[in-house]
Amino acid sequence: MTYDEALVWAISELKDIETASLDASLLLEFVTGADRVTQIVKSETLLTEAENAQFRSLVTRRKNHEPLAYIIGEKEFWGLPFYVEPGVLIPRPDTETLIATVLALVGPSDLEFNLLELGVGSGAIICSLLKEYPNAQGFAVDMSDTALDVAQKNAQRLGVDDRLNLLKSNWADKINGQANVVVSNPPYIRPDVIEELEPTVKDYEPITALDGGADGLECYRDLLDSLRTKITPGGLILLEIGYDQGKTVPSLMQKDYEQIRVYKDLAGQDRVVVGLRKKEQG
């Protein structure tokens, strides 16, 4: 097949997937190294036998709704390339709201502070923030060995591994000392809602990174409880939330935090809850 023929065939195979054209192009680039411009300019270029076989195999996987990020092993987040594999949640554009909110509230990039992420996953959040704040020291925890391994690989890839300490811990239970800024994108989807998600998500991504318990708030309760002595008085906490949790999550924070505010994402949905740790800690 030529590049053009390969794309036509792949788009036909992926007709039930909304991003068929884009996915076909990205898969062809992954196999051949030819970017979108090259695919157009050199549309009559023939795939080698090996490239043809690999391309067909990858298109079949995508046709079965396997996430593109798992197939090519990469997902862009905050303009940075992150390695991903099955077992870690794929970074979402909505989560970039968390990064933007930190930048808006924390201030100048030359500040020195301790940054803690609870539930590190791929490392997309904390690695992005460490790139933005070269004088910050990062600490991150997860209960998944796969997540910790992937986060370490991404920290090395992005050159922040010398400022990131990874630890296997249930939320902040094993953290020593205190953080000035805490971030987290915990599981917050109810089990009944997970069943309604697209096959790309519910059949492939780790349920433990999605399932927030019966009411979607279980992980917020646990992480907030674990943080009570691990965040400095006046310290900043930023939590990603579901679109319908703009009142429930702040209510869980009222005992220990003040100046609680909800920030919206680019779609106008509630996305990030922010609070300051009360200076008189109970």
C-alpha positions as CSV (number, residue, x, y, z in Angstrom):
1,M,0.0,0.0,0.0
2,T,1.0,3.6,-0.5
3,Y,0.6,6.2,2.2
4,D,-2.6,7.4,0.6
5,E,-4.0,3.9,0.2
6,A,-3.1,3.0,3.8
7,L,-4.9,6.0,5.1
8,V,-8.0,5.3,3.1
9,W,-8.1,1.7,4.3
10,A,-7.5,2.6,7.9
11,I,-10.1,5.4,8.0
12,S,-12.6,2.9,6.6
13,E,-11.7,0.3,9.2
14,L,-12.0,2.9,12.0
15,K,-15.3,4.4,10.7
16,D,-17.0,3.8,14.1
17,I,-14.3,5.8,15.9
18,E,-14.9,9.6,16.0
19,T,-11.2,10.4,15.5
20,A,-10.7,7.9,12.7
21,S,-8.8,10.2,10.3
22,L,-6.5,11.6,13.0
23,D,-5.8,8.1,14.5
24,A,-5.0,6.7,11.1
25,S,-2.5,9.4,10.4
26,L,-0.9,9.1,13.8
27,L,-0.6,5.3,13.4
28,L,1.0,5.7,10.0
29,E,3.5,8.2,11.4
30,F,4.3,5.8,14.3
31,V,5.0,3.0,11.8
32,T,6.8,4.9,9.1
33,G,8.1,8.0,10.8
34,A,6.3,10.2,8.1
35,D,4.4,13.1,9.7
36,R,1.1,14.4,8.3
37,V,2.8,16.8,5.8
38,T,5.0,14.0,4.5
39,Q,2.0,11.7,4.2
40,I,0.4,14.3,1.9
41,V,3.4,15.4,-0.1
42,K,4.7,11.9,-0.6
43,S,1.3,10.1,-0.8
44,E,2.5,7.6,-3.4
45,T,5.3,6.3,-1.2
46,L,5.0,2.5,-0.6
47,L,5.1,1.0,2.8
48,T,7.5,-1.9,3.2
49,E,6.2,-5.3,3.8
50,A,7.1,-5.0,7.5
51,E,5.5,-1.6,7.8
52,N,2.3,-2.8,6.1
53,A,2.0,-5.7,8.5
54,Q,2.6,-3.6,11.5
55,F,0.2,-0.9,10.4
56,R,-2.6,-3.3,9.8
57,S,-2.0,-4.9,13.2
58,L,-2.1,-1.5,15.0
59,V,-5.2,-0.4,13.1
60,T,-7.0,-3.6,14.2
61,R,-6.1,-2.9,17.8
62,R,-7.5,0.6,17.5
63,K,-10.6,-0.7,15.8
64,N,-11.2,-2.8,18.9
65,H,-11.2,0.5,20.9
66,E,-7.7,0.1,22.5
67,P,-6.6,3.6,23.4
68,L,-4.3,5.2,20.8
69,A,-2.0,6.3,23.6
70,Y,-1.4,2.7,24.7
71,I,-0.8,1.6,21.1
72,I,1.9,4.2,20.4
73,G,3.0,4.5,24.0
74,E,2.7,8.2,24.3
75,K,0.3,11.0,25.1
76,E,0.9,14.8,25.0
77,F,0.1,16.8,28.1
78,W,0.8,20.4,28.8
79,G,2.9,20.4,25.6
80,L,5.1,17.6,26.8
81,P,5.4,14.0,25.6
82,F,4.5,11.5,28.3
83,Y,5.2,7.8,28.0
84,V,2.1,5.7,28.9
85,E,1.3,2.0,29.1
86,P,-1.6,-0.1,30.2
87,G,-2.0,0.2,34.0
88,V,-1.8,3.9,34.2
89,L,-4.5,6.5,33.5
90,I,-4.0,8.4,30.2
91,P,-3.5,12.1,30.8
92,R,-6.6,14.2,29.8
93,P,-6.7,17.7,28.5
94,D,-9.2,18.7,31.3
95,T,-6.4,18.0,33.8
96,E,-4.4,20.8,32.3
97,T,-6.8,23.1,34.2
98,L,-5.0,21.9,37.4
99,I,-1.6,23.0,36.0
100,A,-2.9,26.4,34.9
101,T,-4.5,27.0,38.3
102,V,-1.3,26.2,40.1
103,L,0.6,28.6,37.9
104,A,-2.0,31.3,38.5
105,L,-2.0,30.9,42.3
106,V,1.5,29.9,43.3
107,G,3.2,32.7,41.4
108,P,6.7,33.2,40.1
109,S,8.6,30.3,38.5
110,D,11.7,30.8,40.6
111,L,10.0,30.1,43.9
112,E,11.3,27.3,46.2
113,F,8.7,25.0,47.7
114,N,7.8,21.4,48.4
115,L,5.3,20.0,46.0
116,L,3.4,16.8,46.7
117,E,1.2,14.8,44.4
118,L,-1.1,12.1,45.7
119,G,-1.8,9.4,43.1
120,V,1.0,10.1,40.7
121,G,-0.2,7.9,37.8
122,S,1.9,8.6,34.7
123,G,3.6,11.6,36.4
124,A,2.0,14.0,34.0
125,I,0.9,16.5,36.7
126,I,4.0,16.7,38.9
127,C,6.5,16.4,36.0
128,S,4.7,19.3,34.2
129,L,4.8,21.4,37.4
130,L,8.5,20.6,38.1
131,K,9.3,21.8,34.6
132,E,7.5,25.0,35.3
133,Y,9.1,25.5,38.7
134,P,12.8,24.5,38.5
135,N,13.5,25.3,42.1
136,A,10.7,23.2,43.5
137,Q,11.2,19.8,45.1
138,G,8.7,17.1,44.2
139,F,7.3,14.2,46.2
140,A,4.7,11.8,44.8
141,V,3.0,8.7,45.9
142,D,0.9,5.9,44.4
143,M,-0.1,2.4,45.4
144,S,0.6,1.0,41.9
145,D,4.0,-0.3,41.1
146,T,3.3,0.2,37.4
147,A,2.4,3.9,38.0
148,L,5.6,4.5,40.0
149,D,7.7,2.9,37.3
150,V,6.0,4.9,34.5
151,A,6.3,8.2,36.5
152,Q,10.0,7.5,37.0
153,K,10.5,7.0,33.3
154,N,8.7,10.3,32.5
155,A,10.7,12.2,35.2
156,Q,13.9,10.9,33.5
157,R,12.6,11.7,30.0
158,L,11.8,15.3,31.0
159,G,14.9,15.8,33.1
160,V,13.2,16.4,36.5
161,D,14.1,13.0,38.1
162,D,16.7,14.7,40.3
163,R,14.0,16.7,42.0
164,L,11.3,14.0,42.3
165,N,11.0,11.5,45.0
166,L,8.6,8.7,44.4
167,L,7.1,6.5,47.2
168,K,4.6,3.7,47.4
169,S,2.0,4.9,49.8
170,N,-1.7,5.0,50.4
171,W,-2.2,8.7,49.9
172,A,0.0,10.6,52.3
173,D,0.3,7.9,55.0
174,K,4.1,7.4,54.5
175,I,5.0,11.0,53.8
176,N,7.4,12.5,56.3
177,G,7.5,16.3,56.6
178,Q,5.1,18.8,55.1
179,A,4.3,20.1,51.7
180,N,3.6,23.7,50.7
181,V,1.5,22.7,47.7
182,V,-0.5,19.5,47.3
183,V,-2.1,18.4,44.0
184,S,-4.2,15.3,43.2
185,N,-6.5,13.9,40.5
186,P,-8.0,11.1,42.5
187,P,-10.6,8.6,41.2
188,Y,-14.0,10.2,41.4
189,I,-16.3,8.3,39.1
190,R,-19.2,6.3,40.6
191,P,-19.3,2.6,39.6
192,D,-22.6,2.9,37.8
193,V,-21.2,5.8,35.7
194,I,-18.1,3.7,34.8
195,E,-20.4,1.2,33.2
196,E,-21.6,3.9,30.8
197,L,-18.2,5.1,29.7
198,E,-16.8,4.4,26.2
199,P,-15.1,1.0,25.7
200,T,-11.8,2.8,25.1
201,V,-11.9,3.9,28.8
202,K,-13.8,1.2,30.7
203,D,-12.3,-1.8,29.0
204,Y,-8.7,-0.7,28.9
205,E,-7.8,1.9,31.5
206,P,-7.2,0.9,35.2
207,I,-10.5,0.8,37.1
208,T,-8.6,1.7,40.3
209,A,-7.7,5.1,38.7
210,L,-11.4,5.7,37.9
211,D,-13.6,4.3,40.7
212,G,-14.3,6.8,43.4
213,G,-16.6,4.5,45.4
214,A,-20.3,4.5,45.7
215,D,-20.8,8.3,45.8
216,G,-17.6,9.2,44.0
217,L,-16.1,10.8,47.1
218,E,-14.4,8.0,48.9
219,C,-10.9,8.9,47.7
220,Y,-11.3,12.6,48.6
221,R,-12.3,11.6,52.2
222,D,-9.3,9.3,52.5
223,L,-6.7,11.6,51.0
224,L,-7.9,14.6,53.0
225,D,-7.7,12.6,56.2
226,S,-4.2,11.4,55.4
227,L,-3.0,15.0,54.7
228,R,-4.0,16.6,58.0
229,T,-0.5,16.8,59.3
230,K,1.3,16.7,56.0
231,I,0.5,20.1,54.6
232,T,1.9,23.4,56.0
233,P,-0.5,25.8,57.7
234,G,-1.5,28.2,54.9
235,G,-0.4,25.6,52.4
236,L,-2.3,25.3,49.1
237,I,-4.3,22.2,48.0
238,L,-5.7,21.7,44.5
239,L,-7.9,18.8,43.6
240,E,-9.4,17.8,40.3
241,I,-13.1,17.0,40.5
242,G,-15.9,15.7,38.4
243,Y,-18.2,18.2,36.7
244,D,-20.9,17.6,39.3
245,Q,-18.8,17.7,42.4
246,G,-18.3,21.5,42.7
247,K,-20.3,21.5,46.0
248,T,-19.7,18.1,47.5
249,V,-15.9,18.1,47.5
250,P,-15.6,21.7,49.0
251,S,-18.0,20.5,51.8
252,L,-15.5,17.8,52.7
253,M,-12.7,20.4,52.9
254,Q,-14.4,22.9,55.2
255,K,-13.1,21.5,58.4
256,D,-9.4,21.9,57.6
257,Y,-9.3,24.4,54.7
258,E,-10.4,28.0,54.1
259,Q,-10.8,30.3,51.1
260,I,-12.2,27.3,49.2
261,R,-12.9,28.1,45.6
262,V,-13.9,26.1,42.5
263,Y,-12.3,26.8,39.1
264,K,-13.8,25.8,35.8
265,D,-12.2,24.1,32.8
266,L,-12.3,25.5,29.2
267,A,-15.7,23.8,28.7
268,G,-17.1,25.8,31.6
269,Q,-17.4,22.7,33.8
270,D,-16.3,22.7,37.5
271,R,-12.9,21.1,37.4
272,V,-10.5,22.1,40.2
273,V,-11.2,22.8,43.9
274,V,-8.6,25.0,45.7
275,G,-8.2,25.6,49.4
276,L,-5.7,27.0,52.0
277,R,-4.8,24.9,55.0
278,K,-6.1,26.6,58.1
279,K,-3.3,27.9,60.3
280,E,-4.8,26.5,63.4
281,Q,-4.7,22.8,62.7
282,G,-6.9,20.5,64.7
